[in-house]
């Protein structure tokens, strides 16, 4: 009978579990809109409190074993049955409160509710009710309470939820929350493993934020509460892996783990997603793993109101690595959390056999680490170790009894910081005591304390007055900079010049370190002096500074663009006006003005002129250059046409013809007179003679010759007689054959030839407009003759000695008038005044004399006072009488 009674209880326990699962499934499949009071509950009852009778059910498959004895005063039992022991008796009130759940169970059947460890629970207890009403995981959209719009059913198992997520992935492509009740009964993992989500579905869902919410009371809507925790027991929670991390944020609330021995209790990997833990408890972590391992590439990690407890028994089977969290660029903030019993020391006397594997209560790595009201104690190495942080904030941190004494050396501080060289640890109160090394040790950093912590009992008090801190000696030597000497470079453009340089730096601890310069190598440096400031820092934060100057100068003059040598034709006697274009370009100033002398548009004289040009830039650099402008005269003069000349003569030898040579015009020389052959005043024979006129300017340019005809007609003059003393009247131009003494009336002027035997003469009348040159100032023309004496047909330049020509100009004038006779000096191109006066009686003497002054004015007498008498003993040519 004892054996049968025990067998019944074991078999019914199995049946009861099956019936509870059936109840839970019916709850999970309830309509989402059903009122919350439809959830099955156990109502208390005031009916009979008599113990329920038990029914014997025999199970042949169970080995019979005795049951504990029942007290002697127990109620008798029917034959074949035993009275339940005192622990197995259930009060009537407890049975009545659960009666609705067991209406289909036969009467007198013993009902037992087991906890997760297989121990029987009183039916009236809250824990038994939680087991009976246990609801498995439910997924809802973020912000939706259980049973709300979009929520799934209550899945019977975690595996059922994962299966549904794989099969209906699109239903989960949004931020969500998974609700858990008391004990899921299995590990939970969201990874690429086939048993989880698989790689495809994982990559689809991992972009979304996900919350794992424990402590759910299993009720829906407003009746749902989350005041307890979901106990995963020895099962684990894993989100992502190191090679396939989750992307979105992960939040885990109200979970506990106990006696995990295979893996980390909690593992989360994210890329940019934040990791948040609240009210998470890990106890008795076993194995060579972590209580929690949190890893985010760039997200923040926040832990609050949690506890992470290792196993304090030591031994290889009970090792654990403690708590670990790290983020590359995010921050770590931990508040109101405890880290304890990270044990990994198998000690023998004063040593640990595995001293190289001792672990910290918490190992944290982030640029910024903040700890608020955090406690760490009884850990093999440091209570808390912080790595790679630039800023650490310790606010009321309590860390005590940490570390291990190995080889007579204390290892492990309350808080240990491995700094970066520029790390600042900010301390605000707390207690750091009884640790095997220091209360607070900082390597390669500094400490800034608002309120020093309380420190006592640490193996090494530390050099600080608080006897709490230890600062490892810092590398305080900055790197050595190797910078270029001051540089001077030539500008390459308006912006200066691009300058490259190669600074280096060497540090005693770090070796070669990079150098930062401003402006950087390869920058454009403006004209002038620029200071290049350089710095180099080592891993300890020591900075070396240095500088050098880069001077960009502009010593390059502009480049002149000048015309080639210019040759141009003269436009007048002044030369020619010449226009040209000159330009200059400078590397720095760009286009600059050019100054030339003579300037463009100036008048350039005949011949070659050097034009000197210069251009200067903004830096005062001057460029010089020159070119030649040659003004030439290659244009010949132009001779005006001349009309033909016709004259008559009574001489068979012809006559002297006087004509005005034609005028010439030249671009350079201006107006002139042509040179004609035969010349004016030559003896022209009777008949037609061609006179050819030419002109050559001062630069040797010859004009096209101009010709005209001179016709001499023979006209015998019957009135002409040649006896001595008779006066021959001539009309001008004809050739007069002279006797030794000949008198001629020429145009009213008596011309007497003395001693010119066998000579000829030609007398022409002169007018004011035919004079060979301009009269002197103050002289006005009255009358004039041109007298030419020839011998053998050739004009004489000078008269023979003893010969002379006397001209008696008749004058009708006022007594106050003054007259003068002038002779044209063809050699010197000037008019000569009479230089000596003589009387009639001195005439013969004057003719025979050979003196310099051989031009005479004969003093008038009473009979000749109306004549102005001139005697030339040497000269021939043009004689004029002028009034002064």
Buried (B, 14 or more C-beta within 10 A) or exposed (E): BEBBBBBBBEBBBEEBEEBBBEBBBEBBEBEBEEEEEEBEEBEEBEEEEEBBBBBBBEBEEBEBEEBEEBEEEBEEBEEEBBBBBEEBBBBBBBBBBBBEBBEEBEEEBBBBBBBBEEEBBEBBEEEBBBBBBBBBBBBBBBEBBBBBEEBBBBBBBBBBBBEBBBEEBEBBEEBBBBBBBBBBEBBBBBBBBEEBBBEEBBEBBBEBBBBBBBBBBBBBBEBBEBEBBBBBBBBBBBBBBEEBBBBBBBBBBBBBBBEBBEBBBBBBBBBBBBBBBBBBBBBBBBBBBBBBBBBBBEBBBBBBBBBBBBBEEBEEEBBBBBBBBBBEEBBBBBBBBBBBBBBBBBBEEEBBEBBEBBBBBBBBBBBBBBBBBBBBBBBBBBBBBBBBBBBBBBBBBBBBBBBBBBEEEBBBBBBBBBBBBBBBBBBBBBBBBBBBBBBBBBBBBBBEBEEBBBBEEBBBBBEBEBBBBBBEEBBEEBBBBBBBEEBEBEBBEBEBBBBEBEBBBBBEEBEEBEBEBEBEBEBEBBBEEBEBEBBBBBBBBBEBEBBBEBBBBBEBBBBBBBBEEBEBEBBBBEBBBBEBEBBBBBBBBEEBEBEBEBEBEBBBBBEEBEBEBBBBBEBEBEBEBBBEBBBBBEBBBBBBEBEEBEBBBBBEBBBBBBBEBBBBBBBBBEEBBBBBEBEBBBBBBBEEBEBEBBBBBEBEBEBEEBBBEBBBEBBEBEEBEEEEEEBBEBBBBBBBBBBEEBBBBBBEBBBBBBBBEEBBBBBBBBEEEBBBEEBEEEBEBBBBBBBBBBEEEEBBEEBBBBBBBBBBBEBEEEEEEEBBBBBBBBEEEEBBEBEBEBEBEBBEEBBEBEEEEBBBBBEBEEEEEEBBBBBBBBBBBBBBBBBE
